[in-house]
Amino acid sequence: MKNILIATDLTVNCDRAMERAIKIATLFKAQLHILHIASPYRLSENRMEAPSARQDKEDLVRSVVLSYAGIDAIETKIYIIESSNAFAEIIDASLTCKADLIVMGVHNKRGFKDLFVGTTIERVIRKGIKPVLMVSDKPQDDYKSIVIGCDFSDSSAKALEISIQIAPKSEAKIIHAFDFPNTSIGAKIELHAGDVLMNKEHELLEKFVGENKNILKKHSFSHEQIREEPFSALVNVVKKQKADLLAIGVNSRSGLITTKIGGVAEEILATPPCDVLVIK
């Protein structure tokens, strides 16, 4: 990774994201691009905002940013933009600076999907193309335990690759979770073809692991197939493993994302059990 973008509003909620972004930038010796989006100035018809007002705001932002431990050991660029469309500015900035990763902080853990949909981070994930690291926990150290949700898609493979990169000293657990639909049709499928499908899913998991051996060869990892609703399965494994990072791909055959996030990804992002890396 050469360029990492951190979007911050300088609130307490963003402290954790900034601290994690600094750790990752230090790990890769990457340039950290710090984006602060301020509300547009309210200008009256008869009075222009004093030029010193903007400079004062820029000085304040820089002083806050430069107060973080470790920031002086990495190369940084600070951008201050006035806009009411934060998500669009973040996406544009990620393309301009050729970001390999966008880091953002979680602003609530209330756990209601309707409160998550339409938020800045949801829009960045849905409309952007860059990997997003959603930081919910205060960094105590480098990531020690990661869980990777696997559905055999290209985005799952990329989630595996990037999570291993940003957590090189962690133990990795690859989880493929699936279940039969809780309907009469699902019951019939399970009755007549359940074992066949279970074996097929297992074969696909083994194939996925084999295809990604080069990524995993220097890493401590295990993999497991779980017959359970995917959201519950992933959250339960995160808790059991005491994982500090969950990585998911979101354009999957098993419905981790729809055109409106939706499904498992939406549930995870609305109620993150730990930091979440999202690969689209």
NUVEXTOR-234307 format. One record per atom (N, C-alpha, C): x, y, z; residue in one letter; residue number from 0. Coordinates in steps of 0.2 Angstrom, whole numbers, always signed. Example, Ala and Ser with C-alpha at 12.3 -4.5 7.8 and 13.67 -1.06 7.14 Angstrom:
2
     X     Y     Z r   k
   +66   -28   +39 A   0
   +62   -22   +39 A   0
   +66   -16   +39 A   0
   +64   -11   +35 S   1
   +68    -5   +36 S   1
   +64    +0   +39 S   1
***
This chain:
280
     X     Y     Z r   k
    +4    -6    +0 M   0
    +0    +0    +0 M   0
    +4    +6    +0 M   0
    +3   +11    -4 K   1
    +7   +17    -5 K   1
    +3   +23    -2 K   1
    -4   +23    -3 N   2
    -8   +29    -1 N   2
   -14   +27    +3 N   2
   -15   +30    +9 I   3
   -20   +28   +13 I   3
   -24   +35   +14 I   3
   -31   +34   +14 L   4
   -35   +40   +15 L   4
   -39   +39   +21 L   4
   -38   +44   +26 I   5
   -42   +44   +32 I   5
   -47   +50   +31 I   5
   -54   +49   +32 A   6
   -58   +54   +32 A   6
   -61   +56   +39 A   6
   -60   +62   +41 T   7
   -61   +63   +48 T   7
   -65   +70   +49 T   7
   -69   +70   +54 D   8
   -73   +76   +56 D   8
   -70   +79   +62 D   8
   -65   +76   +65 L   9
   -61   +78   +71 L   9
   -65   +77   +77 L   9
   -70   +73   +77 T  10
   -74   +72   +83 T  10
   -70   +66   +87 T  10
   -73   +65   +93 V  11
   -70   +59   +97 V  11
   -71   +52   +93 V  11
   -76   +52   +89 N  12
   -78   +46   +86 N  12
   -72   +44   +80 N  12
   -69   +49   +78 C  13
   -64   +48   +73 C  13
   -57   +47   +76 C  13
   -56   +48   +82 D  14
   -49   +47   +85 D  14
   -47   +40   +84 D  14
   -51   +35   +85 R  15
   -49   +28   +84 R  15
   -47   +27   +77 R  15
   -51   +29   +72 A  16
   -49   +28   +65 A  16
   -43   +32   +63 A  16
   -41   +38   +66 M  17
   -35   +41   +64 M  17
   -29   +37   +67 M  17
   -30   +34   +73 E  18
   -25   +30   +77 E  18
   -23   +24   +73 E  18
   -29   +21   +70 R  19
   -28   +15   +66 R  19
   -25   +16   +59 R  19
   -27   +22   +56 A  20
   -24   +24   +50 A  20
   -16   +25   +51 A  20
   -14   +28   +56 I  21
    -7   +30   +57 I  21
    -3   +23   +58 I  21
    -6   +19   +61 K  22
    -3   +12   +62 K  22
    -2    +9   +55 K  22
    -7    +9   +51 I  23
    -7    +5   +45 I  23
    -2    +9   +40 I  23
    -2   +16   +40 A  24
    +3   +20   +36 A  24
   +10   +18   +38 A  24
   +11   +18   +45 T  25
   +18   +16   +47 T  25
   +20    +9   +45 T  25
   +15    +5   +45 L  26
   +17    -2   +43 L  26
   +20    -2   +36 L  26
   +16    +1   +32 F  27
   +18    +1   +25 F  27
   +23    +6   +22 F  27
   +24   +11   +27 K  28
   +28   +17   +25 K  28
   +24   +21   +20 K  28
   +18   +21   +20 A  29
   +13   +24   +15 A  29
   +12   +31   +17 A  29
   +10   +35   +12 Q  30
    +8   +42   +13 Q  30
    +1   +42   +16 Q  30
    +0   +46   +21 L  31
    -7   +46   +24 L  31
   -10   +53   +22 L  31
   -16   +52   +18 H  32
   -20   +58   +16 H  32
   -25   +59   +21 H  32
   -25   +65   +24 I  33
   -30   +66   +29 I  33
   -35   +71   +26 I  33
   -41   +69   +26 L  34
   -47   +73   +23 L  34
   -52   +76   +28 L  34
   -52   +82   +29 H  35
   -57   +85   +34 H  35
   -62   +89   +29 H  35
   -69   +87   +30 I  36
   -74   +90   +26 I  36
   -78   +95   +31 I  36
   -77  +101   +30 A  37
   -81  +106   +34 A  37
   -87  +108   +31 A  37
   -92  +110   +35 S  38
   -98  +113   +32 S  38
   -97  +119   +29 S  38
  -100  +121   +23 P  39
   -99  +127   +19 P  39
  -100  +133   +24 P  39
   -96  +138   +23 Y  40
   -97  +144   +26 Y  40
  -104  +147   +24 Y  40
  -107  +150   +29 R  41
  -113  +154   +28 R  41
  -112  +161   +26 R  41
  -112  +163   +20 L  42
  -110  +170   +18 L  42
  -117  +174   +17 L  42
  -117  +180   +20 S  43
  -123  +184   +19 S  43
  -122  +188   +13 S  43
  -127  +191   +10 E  44
  -127  +195    +4 E  44
  -122  +201    +4 E  44
  -122  +204   +10 N  45
  -118  +210   +11 N  45
  -111  +209   +14 N  45
  -109  +203   +16 R  46
  -103  +202   +20 R  46
   -99  +196   +18 R  46
   -93  +196   +15 M  47
   -89  +190   +14 M  47
   -86  +188   +20 M  47
   -85  +182   +21 E  48
   -81  +179   +26 E  48
   -74  +181   +26 E  48
   -72  +184   +32 A  49
   -65  +186   +32 A  49
   -60  +181   +30 A  49
   -55  +182   +26 P  50
   -50  +177   +24 P  50
   -47  +174   +30 P  50
   -46  +178   +36 S  51
   -43  +175   +42 S  51
   -47  +169   +45 S  51
   -54  +169   +43 A  52
   -58  +164   +46 A  52
   -56  +157   +44 A  52
   -55  +156   +37 R  53
   -53  +150   +34 R  53
   -46  +148   +36 R  53
   -42  +153   +37 Q  54
   -35  +151   +39 Q  54
   -35  +148   +46 Q  54
   -39  +152   +50 D  55
   -40  +149   +57 D  55
   -42  +142   +58 D  55
   -47  +141   +53 K  56
   -50  +134   +53 K  56
   -44  +129   +51 K  56
   -41  +131   +46 E  57
   -35  +126   +43 E  57
   -30  +125   +49 E  57
   -28  +131   +52 D  58
   -23  +130   +57 D  58
   -25  +125   +63 D  58
   -32  +126   +65 L  59
   -35  +122   +70 L  59
   -35  +114   +68 L  59
   -37  +113   +61 V  60
   -37  +106   +59 V  60
   -29  +103   +59 V  60
   -25  +107   +57 R  61
   -18  +105   +57 R  61
   -15  +103   +64 R  61
   -17  +108   +68 S  62
   -14  +107   +75 S  62
   -17  +101   +78 S  62
   -24   +99   +77 V  63
   -27   +93   +80 V  63
   -23   +87   +76 V  63
   -23   +87   +70 V  64
   -20   +81   +66 V  64
   -13   +80   +69 V  64
    -9   +85   +69 L  65
    -2   +84   +71 L  65
    -1   +82   +78 L  65
    -6   +82   +82 S  66
    -6   +80   +89 S  66
    -6   +73   +90 S  66
    -8   +69   +85 Y  67
    -8   +62   +86 Y  67
    -1   +59   +87 Y  67
    +0   +54   +91 A  68
    +6   +50   +92 A  68
    +8   +47   +86 A  68
   +14   +47   +83 G  69
   +16   +44   +78 G  69
   +15   +47   +71 G  69
   +12   +52   +71 I  70
   +10   +56   +65 I  70
   +16   +59   +62 I  70
   +21   +61   +66 D  71
   +27   +64   +63 D  71
   +32   +59   +60 D  71
   +31   +53   +60 A  72
   +35   +48   +58 A  72
   +33   +45   +51 A  72
   +27   +48   +48 I  73
   +25   +46   +42 I  73
   +24   +53   +37 I  73
   +24   +51   +31 E  74
   +22   +57   +26 E  74
   +15   +58   +26 E  74
   +13   +65   +27 T  75
    +6   +66   +27 T  75
    +4   +72   +22 T  75
    -2   +72   +20 K  76
    -5   +77   +16 K  76
   -12   +79   +19 K  76
   -13   +85   +21 I  77
   -20   +87   +24 I  77
   -24   +91   +19 I  77
   -30   +89   +18 Y  78
   -35   +92   +13 Y  78
   -41   +95   +17 Y  78
   -43  +101   +17 I  79
   -48  +104   +20 I  79
   -53  +106   +14 I  79
   -59  +103   +14 I  80
   -64  +105    +9 I  80
   -71  +107   +12 I  80
   -74  +112   +10 E  81
   -80  +114   +12 E  81
   -85  +111    +7 E  81
   -90  +107   +10 S  82
   -95  +103    +6 S  82
  -100  +101   +10 S  82
  -106  +100    +7 S  83
  -112   +97   +11 S  83
  -113   +90    +8 S  83
  -108   +88    +4 N  84
  -109   +81    +1 N  84
  -102   +77    +3 N  84
  -102   +75    +9 A  85
   -96   +72   +12 A  85
   -94   +66    +8 A  85
   -99   +61    +7 F  86
   -97   +55    +4 F  86
   -94   +56    -3 F  86
   -97   +61    -7 A  87
   -94   +62   -14 A  87
   -87   +65   -14 A  87
   -86   +69    -9 E  88
   -79   +72    -8 E  88
   -74   +66    -6 E  88
   -76   +62    -2 I  89
   -72   +56    +0 I  89
   -70   +52    -6 I  89
   -75   +50   -10 I  90
   -74   +46   -15 I  90
   -70   +49   -20 I  90
   -71   +56   -22 D  91
   -67   +59   -26 D  91
   -60   +59   -24 D  91
   -59   +61   -17 A  92
   -52   +61   -15 A  92
   -48   +54   -15 A  92
   -52   +49   -14 S  93
   -49   +42   -14 S  93
   -46   +41   -21 S  93
   -50   +43   -27 L  94
   -48   +43   -33 L  94
   -42   +47   -35 L  94
   -42   +53   -33 T  95
   -37   +58   -34 T  95
   -30   +56   -31 T  95
   -30   +54   -25 C  96
   -24   +52   -22 C  96
   -22   +45   -23 C  96
   -26   +41   -27 K  97
   -25   +34   -28 K  97
   -24   +30   -22 K  97
   -29   +31   -18 A  98
   -29   +27   -11 A  98
   -30   +20   -12 A  98
   -26   +16    -8 D  99
   -26    +9    -8 D  99
   -31    +7    -3 D  99
   -33   +12    +2 L 100
   -38   +10    +7 L 100
   -40   +17   +10 L 100
   -47   +16   +11 I 101
   -50   +22   +15 I 101
   -52   +20   +22 I 101
   -50   +24   +27 V 102
   -51   +22   +34 V 102
   -56   +27   +36 V 102
   -62   +25   +39 M 103
   -67   +29   +42 M 103
   -69   +27   +49 M 103
   -72   +31   +53 G 104
   -74   +29   +60 G 104
   -81   +28   +60 G 104
   -83   +23   +65 V 105
   -90   +22   +66 V 105
   -93   +27   +71 V 105
   -99   +30   +69 H 106
  -102   +35   +73 H 106
  -107   +33   +78 H 106
  -109   +27   +77 N 107
  -114   +24   +81 N 107
  -114   +17   +81 N 107
  -116   +14   +87 K 108
  -117    +6   +87 K 108
  -124    +5   +89 K 108
  -129    +9   +87 R 109
  -136    +8   +90 R 109
  -139    +1   +86 R 109
  -136    -1   +81 G 110
  -139    -7   +78 G 110
  -145    -7   +74 G 110
  -147    -1   +71 F 111
  -153    -1   +67 F 111
  -151    +0   +60 F 111
  -153    -5   +56 K 112
  -150    -4   +49 K 112
  -153    +2   +45 K 112
  -159    +4   +47 D 113
  -162   +10   +44 D 113
  -158   +17   +46 D 113
  -154   +16   +51 L 114
  -150   +22   +53 L 114
  -143   +22   +50 L 114
  -141   +16   +48 F 115
  -135   +15   +44 F 115
  -136   +17   +37 F 115
  -141   +15   +33 V 116
  -142   +16   +26 V 116
  -143   +24   +26 V 116
  -139   +26   +21 G 117
  -139   +34   +20 G 117
  -134   +38   +23 G 117
  -130   +34   +28 T 118
  -125   +38   +31 T 118
  -119   +39   +26 T 118
  -114   +43   +28 T 119
  -108   +44   +24 T 119
  -105   +38   +23 T 119
  -103   +34   +28 I 120
   -99   +28   +27 I 120
  -103   +23   +22 I 120
  -110   +22   +23 E 121
  -113   +18   +19 E 121
  -113   +20   +11 E 121
  -113   +26   +10 R 122
  -113   +29    +3 R 122
  -106   +28    +0 R 122
  -101   +29    +4 V 123
   -94   +28    +2 V 123
   -93   +21    +0 V 123
   -96   +16    +4 I 124
   -95    +9    +2 I 124
   -99    +7    -4 I 124
  -106   +10    -4 R 125
  -110    +8   -10 R 125
  -108   +11   -16 R 125
  -106   +17   -16 K 126
  -105   +21   -22 K 126
   -98   +21   -24 K 126
   -93   +20   -20 G 127
   -86   +20   -21 G 127
   -83   +13   -24 G 127
   -77   +13   -25 I 128
   -74    +7   -28 I 128
   -68    +5   -23 I 128
   -66    +9   -19 K 129
   -60    +7   -15 K 129
   -62    +3    -9 K 129
   -57    -1    -6 P 130
   -58    -4    +0 P 130
   -59    +1    +6 P 130
   -63    -1   +10 V 131
   -65    +3   +16 V 131
   -64    +0   +23 V 131
   -60    +3   +27 L 132
   -59    +0   +34 L 132
   -63    +4   +39 L 132
   -68    +1   +41 M 133
   -73    +4   +46 M 133
   -70    +3   +53 M 133
   -68    +8   +57 V 134
   -65    +7   +63 V 134
   -70    +8   +69 V 134
   -71    +3   +73 S 135
   -76    +4   +78 S 135
   -72    +4   +85 S 135
   -66    +1   +86 D 136
   -63    +0   +92 D 136
   -57    +3   +92 D 136
   -55    +6   +98 K 137
   -49    +9   +99 K 137
   -43    +5   +98 K 137
   -38    +6   +94 P 138
   -32    +2   +93 P 138
   -28    +1   +99 P 138
   -27    -5  +101 Q 139
   -22    -6  +107 Q 139
   -15    -8  +104 Q 139
   -16   -11   +98 D 140
   -10   -14   +95 D 140
   -11   -16   +88 D 140
    -7   -19   +85 D 141
    -8   -21   +78 D 141
   -14   -27   +79 D 141
   -17   -28   +73 Y 142
   -22   -33   +73 Y 142
   -19   -40   +75 Y 142
   -23   -43   +79 K 143
   -20   -50   +82 K 143
   -24   -56   +79 K 143
   -31   -55   +78 S 144
   -35   -60   +76 S 144
   -40   -58   +70 S 144
   -40   -61   +65 I 145
   -45   -58   +59 I 145
   -49   -64   +57 I 145
   -55   -62   +55 V 146
   -60   -67   +53 V 146
   -62   -65   +46 V 146
   -61   -69   +41 I 147
   -63   -68   +34 I 147
   -69   -71   +32 I 147
   -74   -68   +30 G 148
   -80   -71   +27 G 148
   -79   -73   +20 G 148
   -81   -79   +18 C 149
   -79   -82   +12 C 149
   -85   -84    +8 C 149
   -86   -82    +2 D 150
   -91   -85    -2 D 150
   -89   -87    -9 D 150
   -82   -87   -10 F 151
   -78   -90   -15 F 151
   -78   -84   -21 F 151
   -81   -78   -20 S 152
   -81   -73   -25 S 152
   -74   -70   -25 S 152
   -73   -66   -31 D 153
   -66   -62   -32 D 153
   -66   -57   -26 D 153
   -71   -54   -23 S 154
   -71   -50   -18 S 154
   -69   -53   -11 S 154
   -71   -59   -11 S 155
   -69   -63    -5 S 155
   -61   -64    -5 S 155
   -58   -66   -11 A 156
   -51   -67   -11 A 156
   -48   -60   -10 A 156
   -50   -55   -12 K 157
   -47   -48   -11 K 157
   -47   -46    -4 K 157
   -53   -48    -1 A 158
   -54   -47    +7 A 158
   -49   -51   +10 A 158
   -47   -57    +8 L 159
   -42   -61   +12 L 159
   -35   -58   +11 L 159
   -34   -56    +4 E 160
   -27   -53    +3 E 160
   -26   -46    +7 E 160
   -31   -42    +7 I 161
   -29   -35   +10 I 161
   -29   -36   +18 I 161
   -34   -40   +20 S 162
   -34   -41   +28 S 162
   -27   -44   +30 S 162
   -24   -49   +26 I 163
   -18   -52   +28 I 163
   -12   -46   +27 I 163
   -13   -42   +23 Q 164
    -8   -37   +22 Q 164
    -8   -32   +28 Q 164
   -14   -30   +30 I 165
   -14   -25   +36 I 165
   -14   -28   +42 I 165
   -14   -35   +43 A 166
   -13   -38   +49 A 166
    -8   -44   +48 A 166
    -2   -42   +47 P 167
    +3   -48   +45 P 167
    +5   -52   +51 P 167
    +3   -50   +57 K 168
    +5   -54   +63 K 168
    -1   -57   +66 K 168
    -6   -57   +63 S 169
   -12   -60   +66 S 169
   -13   -67   +64 S 169
   -18   -70   +68 E 170
   -21   -77   +66 E 170
   -27   -76   +62 E 170
   -27   -80   +56 A 171
   -33   -79   +52 A 171
   -38   -85   +52 A 171
   -44   -83   +52 K 172
   -49   -89   +52 K 172
   -54   -87   +46 K 172
   -54   -92   +41 I 173
   -58   -91   +35 I 173
   -64   -95   +36 I 173
   -70   -91   +36 I 174
   -77   -94   +37 I 174
   -81   -94   +31 I 174
   -84  -100   +29 H 175
   -89  -100   +24 H 175
   -95  -103   +28 H 175
  -100   -98   +28 A 176
  -106  -100   +32 A 176
  -112  -100   +27 A 176
  -116  -105   +27 F 177
  -122  -105   +23 F 177
  -128  -109   +26 F 177
  -134  -108   +24 D 178
  -139  -112   +27 D 178
  -144  -113   +21 D 178
  -149  -118   +22 F 179
  -154  -119   +17 F 179
  -160  -114   +19 F 179
  -163  -111   +14 P 180
  -169  -107   +16 P 180
  -174  -110   +21 P 180
  -176  -105   +25 N 181
  -181  -108   +30 N 181
  -188  -108   +27 N 181
  -189  -112   +22 T 182
  -195  -112   +19 T 182
  -197  -119   +17 T 182
  -203  -121   +15 S 183
  -204  -128   +13 S 183
  -200  -130    +7 S 183
  -198  -126    +3 I 184
  -194  -127    -3 I 184
  -187  -129    +0 I 184
  -184  -125    +5 G 185
  -178  -126    +8 G 185
  -178  -132   +11 G 185
  -183  -134   +15 A 186
  -184  -141   +18 A 186
  -183  -147   +13 A 186
  -186  -146    +8 K 187
  -186  -151    +3 K 187
  -179  -152    +0 K 187
  -176  -146    -1 I 188
  -169  -146    -4 I 188
  -164  -150    +1 I 188
  -165  -148    +7 E 189
  -161  -151   +13 E 189
  -162  -159   +13 E 189
  -168  -160   +13 L 190
  -170  -168   +13 L 190
  -167  -172    +7 L 190
  -168  -169    +1 H 191
  -166  -173    -4 H 191
  -159  -172    -7 H 191
  -156  -166    -6 A 192
  -150  -165    -8 A 192
  -145  -162    -3 A 192
  -147  -162    +3 G 193
  -143  -158    +8 G 193
  -136  -161    +8 G 193
  -135  -167    +9 D 194
  -128  -170    +9 D 194
  -124  -168    +3 D 194
  -127  -168    -3 V 195
  -123  -167    -9 V 195
  -121  -160    -9 V 195
  -126  -155    -7 L 196
  -124  -148    -7 L 196
  -119  -146    -2 L 196
  -119  -150    +4 M 197
  -114  -148    +9 M 197
  -107  -150    +7 M 197
  -107  -156    +4 N 198
  -101  -158    +1 N 198
   -98  -154    -4 N 198
  -102  -151    -9 K 199
  -100  -147   -14 K 199
   -98  -140   -11 K 199
  -101  -138    -6 E 200
   -99  -131    -3 E 200
   -92  -133    +1 E 200
   -91  -138    +3 H 201
   -85  -140    +7 H 201
   -79  -140    +1 H 201
   -80  -143    -4 E 202
   -76  -144   -10 E 202
   -74  -137   -12 E 202
   -79  -132   -13 L 203
   -77  -125   -15 L 203
   -73  -122   -10 L 203
   -74  -123    -3 L 204
   -70  -120    +2 L 204
   -63  -122    +1 L 204
   -62  -129    +0 E 205
   -55  -131    +0 E 205
   -52  -129    -6 E 205
   -55  -128   -12 K 206
   -53  -125   -18 K 206
   -51  -118   -17 K 206
   -55  -114   -13 F 207
   -53  -107   -12 F 207
   -47  -106    -8 F 207
   -46  -110    -3 V 208
   -40  -110    +1 V 208
   -34  -112    -3 V 208
   -35  -117    -7 G 209
   -29  -119   -11 G 209
   -27  -114   -16 G 209
   -32  -110   -19 E 210
   -30  -105   -24 E 210
   -27   -99   -21 E 210
   -28   -98   -14 N 211
   -25   -93   -11 N 211
   -19   -95    -6 N 211
   -16  -100    -7 K 212
   -11  -103    -3 K 212
    -5   -98    -3 K 212
    -3   -95    -9 N 213
    +2   -90    -9 N 213
    +1   -84    -4 N 213
    -5   -82    -4 I 214
    -6   -77    +1 I 214
    -5   -79    +8 I 214
    -7   -85    +9 L 215
    -8   -88   +16 L 215
    -1   -91   +19 L 215
    +4   -93   +14 K 216
    +9   -97   +16 K 216
   +13   -95   +21 K 216
   +14   -89   +23 K 217
   +18   -86   +28 K 217
   +13   -84   +34 K 217
    +7   -86   +34 H 218
    +2   -84   +39 H 218
    -1   -90   +43 H 218
    -2   -89   +49 S 219
    -6   -94   +53 S 219
   -13   -93   +52 S 219
   -16   -98   +49 F 220
   -23   -98   +47 F 220
   -26  -105   +48 F 220
   -33  -105   +48 S 221
   -37  -110   +48 S 221
   -43  -109   +44 S 221
   -47  -114   +42 H 222
   -53  -112   +39 H 222
   -59  -117   +41 H 222
   -65  -115   +40 E 223
   -71  -119   +43 E 223
   -77  -117   +39 E 223
   -81  -123   +38 Q 224
   -87  -122   +35 Q 224
   -93  -123   +40 Q 224
   -97  -118   +41 I 225
  -102  -118   +46 I 225
  -109  -117   +43 I 225
  -114  -122   +45 R 226
  -120  -122   +42 R 226
  -125  -118   +47 R 226
  -125  -111   +45 E 227
  -129  -107   +50 E 227
  -130  -100   +46 E 227
  -135   -96   +47 E 228
  -136   -90   +44 E 228
  -130   -86   +44 E 228
  -127   -83   +39 P 229
  -121   -80   +38 P 229
  -119   -75   +43 P 229
  -124   -70   +44 F 230
  -123   -65   +49 F 230
  -121   -67   +56 F 230
  -126   -72   +58 S 231
  -125   -75   +65 S 231
  -118   -79   +66 S 231
  -117   -82   +60 A 232
  -111   -86   +60 A 232
  -105   -82   +61 A 232
  -104   -77   +57 L 233
   -98   -73   +57 L 233
   -97   -69   +64 L 233
  -103   -66   +66 V 234
  -103   -63   +73 V 234
  -101   -68   +78 V 234
  -103   -74   +78 N 235
  -102   -79   +83 N 235
   -94   -81   +83 N 235
   -92   -81   +77 V 236
   -85   -83   +76 V 236
   -80   -77   +79 V 236
   -82   -71   +77 V 237
   -78   -65   +79 V 237
   -78   -65   +87 V 237
   -84   -67   +90 K 238
   -84   -67   +98 K 238
   -80   -72  +100 K 238
   -80   -78   +97 K 239
   -77   -84  +100 K 239
   -69   -83   +99 K 239
   -67   -80   +93 Q 240
   -60   -80   +92 Q 240
   -57   -73   +95 Q 240
   -62   -69   +98 K 241
   -60   -62  +100 K 241
   -56   -59   +95 K 241
   -59   -59   +89 A 242
   -56   -56   +83 A 242
   -56   -48   +84 A 242
   -51   -45   +81 D 243
   -52   -38   +81 D 243
   -53   -35   +74 D 243
   -53   -39   +69 L 244
   -55   -37   +62 L 244
   -59   -42   +58 L 244
   -64   -40   +55 L 245
   -68   -45   +51 L 245
   -68   -42   +44 L 245
   -66   -46   +39 A 246
   -66   -44   +32 A 246
   -71   -48   +28 A 246
   -74   -44   +24 I 247
   -80   -46   +20 I 247
   -79   -43   +13 I 247
   -81   -48    +8 G 248
   -82   -45    +1 G 248
   -90   -44    +0 G 248
   -91   -39    -4 V 249
   -98   -37    -5 V 249
  -102   -38   -12 V 249
   -98   -41   -16 N 250
  -102   -42   -23 N 250
  -102   -50   -24 N 250
  -106   -53   -19 S 251
  -105   -60   -19 S 251
  -111   -64   -21 S 251
  -110   -71   -23 R 252
  -115   -75   -25 R 252
  -120   -77   -20 R 252
  -118   -76   -13 S 253
  -122   -78    -8 S 253
  -126   -72    -5 S 253
  -126   -66    -8 G 254
  -130   -61    -6 G 254
  -127   -56    -1 G 254
  -120   -56    +0 L 255
  -118   -51    +5 L 255
  -119   -44    +3 L 255
  -121   -43    -3 I 256
  -123   -36    -5 I 256
  -128   -36   -10 I 256
  -132   -31   -10 T 257
  -136   -29   -16 T 257
  -135   -22   -18 T 257
  -138   -20   -23 T 258
  -137   -13   -25 T 258
  -138    -8   -20 T 258
  -141   -10   -14 K 259
  -142    -5    -8 K 259
  -139    -8    -2 K 259
  -133   -11    -3 I 260
  -129   -14    +2 I 260
  -133   -20    +5 I 260
  -138   -20    +9 G 261
  -142   -25   +11 G 261
  -139   -31   +13 G 261
  -144   -36   +16 G 262
  -142   -43   +18 G 262
  -137   -43   +23 G 262
  -132   -48   +23 V 263
  -127   -49   +28 V 263
  -123   -43   +29 V 263
  -120   -40   +23 A 264
  -116   -34   +24 A 264
  -119   -28   +28 A 264
  -125   -27   +26 E 265
  -128   -21   +30 E 265
  -129   -23   +37 E 265
  -131   -29   +39 E 266
  -131   -30   +46 E 266
  -125   -30   +50 E 266
  -119   -32   +46 I 267
  -113   -32   +49 I 267
  -111   -25   +50 I 267
  -112   -20   +45 L 268
  -109   -14   +45 L 268
  -114    -9   +50 L 268
  -120   -11   +51 A 269
  -124    -7   +55 A 269
  -123    -9   +63 A 269
  -121   -15   +64 T 270
  -119   -17   +71 T 270
  -112   -21   +71 T 270
  -107   -17   +69 P 271
  -100   -20   +69 P 271
   -98   -24   +75 P 271
   -96   -30   +75 P 272
   -94   -33   +81 P 272
   -87   -32   +82 P 272
   -83   -29   +78 C 273
   -76   -26   +78 C 273
   -75   -22   +72 C 273
   -69   -20   +71 D 274
   -67   -16   +65 D 274
   -69   -21   +59 D 274
   -71   -18   +53 V 275
   -74   -21   +48 V 275
   -70   -19   +41 V 275
   -67   -23   +38 L 276
   -64   -21   +31 L 276
   -69   -24   +26 L 276
   -71   -19   +21 V 277
   -76   -20   +16 V 277
   -73   -20    +9 V 277
   -73   -25    +5 I 278
   -70   -25    -1 I 278
   -76   -26    -6 I 278
   -76   -21   -11 K 279
   -82   -21   -16 K 279
   -79   -24   -22 K 279
***
